[in-house]
Amino acid sequence: MDESMQFISDVYFENNGEIDLLTGAMAPERFNQILARDLQLADRNLTQLSIINAKMNIEMLLGDKFPSNKPQLNYEEVISDLEAELVRIAFLLKNLFRQSDCISRVHQIGFWILLVGSGEFQLNRLILRAKQALPSYLELNISFREQNENQIDWYARVDAL
């Protein structure tokens, strides 16, 4: 396991079923429930659904915070900084997206944002605006749900981003 993977596995990642205990973002379980409901509504109303995958690029972040001329990384300091950045990113995402958009911390170093009813052109503009407002080490990718695609298949495509 390389060093960045070890850092990732030790980042605090717990929830109470409703919210992530570190960032206050929606817990994955709650996100799944809302998405399941929205999938049924989207199929019935022919509404577009999209998920933005916002994931920290650890190598880029560590390179910015801990330059290569620094001989040794302090493990606890790195974990603390990663967790502080996650809290900051959650705050930035909440301010950038609509209150009705579901923001969930689905893994140690990233979030998913569920968007309902926006067209592809508007979402691409939103992504461009978000990339300008968010740190450069945060990678944003979007997955548009295909008509009648089930939740598991869509999640597999989002995970592959």
C-alpha positions, 0 to 999 in steps of 0.5 A: 500500500503506498503512503497516500493510500495509508493516509486515506484509510485512516481519515475519520469516516463515520456517520450516524445514518443521517449525517457524516460525523466529520463534515455534517454532509448527508450519510450514504444511507440517507443518500441511497434512500433519497436517490431510490425515491428520486429514481422512481420519480424521474422514471415517472416524470421523465426527469434528468438525474445527475451525480457529481463525484467530487474527490480529493486528489491526495497526491496534489494536496500533499504536494501543496501542503507538504513540499518535497523539500520537507524531509518527513511527513508527520503522519498525524499532521497529514491526517488532521490536515486531510480531515480539515480539508474535508470539512472545508470542502463540505462547507464550500459545496453546501454554499455552491449548490442548491439546498435541494441538492443532496451532498453526501460524503460517500468515501473517505476523501470525497462526496457525491452531489445528486442533482435533479432536473438540470439539463446537460448544458446547465450542468456543464456550466455549473461544473465549470463554475464549481471548478473555479470556486473549489480548490484545484486538488478537488476533482469533479466529474459528472455522471448523467443517469441513463433512462430507466438505469437502476441504482446499482448500475448507475453507482458503478458508473459513478464509482468508475469516474 
